[in-house]
């Protein structure tokens, strides 16, 4: 079923919208949650929470790209769950590693206004990257994919992926400094 048809089912408040969403995007959403949580049960719960959140969000929202809308919801739910479960802990999960890597470029928590500016600058920066570098960056820092998985996906060594990410982070840091945002 096409995304526009699924969204229309939500607007009509038909419960079949959830089933169609689950069929088309269930594995995608599970993959995102699992990369962050590394727990089958927790990932499944996040995915189920995603369907409820989407049901409550459409309407009034009408997403342009359903996959991105779902990905953002499940990612945020998984990160929230991770933070709740790892409060006062500093485990070796992908989320902690990814956030630590990025903190070199973007710093720690910032006020809402600064985060909005940072989001715009990050979007602008990503558009300057070659497709492959942007995809590697997004897989690591949006989907929280482990380096080994990215290496397999792009038929690269783990060292090459780490070097690609390091160079991209350095370009990001330089870009942000040029725009007046320093760490």
N, C-alpha and C positions, 0 to 999 in steps of 0.2 A: 504494500500500500504506500502511496506517495505521502510525503510529510504534510503537504497541504490538506490531504484528506484526513490524516490523523488529527491535525490541529482543528479541523472543522468538527470532528467527532467530540473533541473536548469542548468546543464552543456550544455544541448541541447537548452537552452534559451526558453523553452516552458512555457508559462504563466500558464499552468495547474499545474505547480510545486507549485505555490502560493496557489491555491485552495486545493491541496492535503495537503500541510503544514497546512493550516487553518483548514481543516477537522480533521486532526490527532492531531495537537498540539495547536489549538486555545484556548481551555479551560485551558490548562496548562499555556500558555503564559499569558492569562488574569488573572489567579490566582496569578501569580507572580507580575504582575503590580498592581493589586488591593491591594495586601498586603502592597505594598509600598505607593501607592497613595491614597487609600481609596476614590476613585472617579470613578464611572462607566465610565463616559465620558473620563476622563484622561487615564484610563486603556485601554479603547478601542482604543484611539488614539495611545498609546504606542504600542499596539499589531499591529495596522496597519502600524506604522512606522517600526516595526520589519520585516514585510514582505518585505518592500522596502529595508531595510538594508541587509536582506538575499539575495535578488535579486542582489544587488550590490556586495555582498561578495562571492557568489558562481557563477561562478568561479571568482577568481583564487583559492580560498580556497576549500578544500574538507574535511569537518569535519568528524571525526571518529564517533562521536555520535551526531546525529542531535538534539536530545532533549537537550543535554547540550549546544550545540552551540546556539540554539534558546533561551534557558533559560538565558544564559549569555547576549545575545543581549537585550532581553526585560528587564532584570534586570538593565542593565546599562542605557538604555533609561529612565526607570522609575526613577532611582536614579537621573539622570541628570535633569529630569523634576521636581522632588521633590525639588531639590536644587534650581532650578530657581524660583520656586513658593514660596519657604520658605526662600529666602535670607532675612537676617535681622530679621527673625522670629525664634522663638524656640517653635514650637508647640509640642503637645504630641503624634505625630504619631509614628508608629513602627520604622521607619527608625532612627529617633532621639534617641529613647530608645535603639535600638540595637547598634548603633554606640557609645552611651555613655557607655553601658555595656562593649563593646569590648575595648574601649579606656583604660580601667583599665589594660588590658593585652598588647595591642599592641601600645599604645601611639597615638599621633596625626599624622597628615600628615608627611610623611617622603620623602626624595629624592627618585627618581625612583630606583636607585641601591638598596637602603634599602628595598623598597617595593618588589623588585624581590626576594631578600633573604628571606624576611618575608613570601612571598607566598610559597616558597619552604619549609620553616620550618613549615608553617601551614599545607601544604599537608602532610608532614612527620608526624606531630603531629596527624592529623586526622586518619592516618593509624594505630596509636597505640590504638585508642579508640575501645571499644566494639561497634558492629553495632548499637545498639539502642542509645547509647550515641552520636555516630557520627551523626545519623539521626536527633536526637533532636537538636543538635548543628547546623546542616545544615539548618533545618527548621527555626530555629530562626534567624540565622545570614546570611544565603544565601537567603532564600525565604522571610525573614522578617515576618514570621508568628507570630501572637499574641500568648502569652503564653496560653490563654484559648483554642485556636484552637489546639495547640500542645497537651495540656492535653486531649482533646477529642479524638484526633487521636490515642494516645498511652494509653488511658484509665487510666490516672493518674490524681491526683489532681493538681491544678495550683501550689500549694506549692511544690509538689514533682518535677514538671518541673523546677520551679525556683531554687530549691536546686540542681537538676541535672546540670543545666546551670551554677550555681555558682561554683560548684565543678569542672566542666569541664574548666571553665575560670581560676580557680586557678591552675589546672594542666597545662593549656596552659601557664600561667605566669611563673610557675616553669620551664617548658620545654624551654621557650624562654630565661630565665635567665641562665639556664644550657648551652644553645648554645651561650651565650654571647650577647643576645639582651635584654637589660633592658629597662623598661619604664622610 
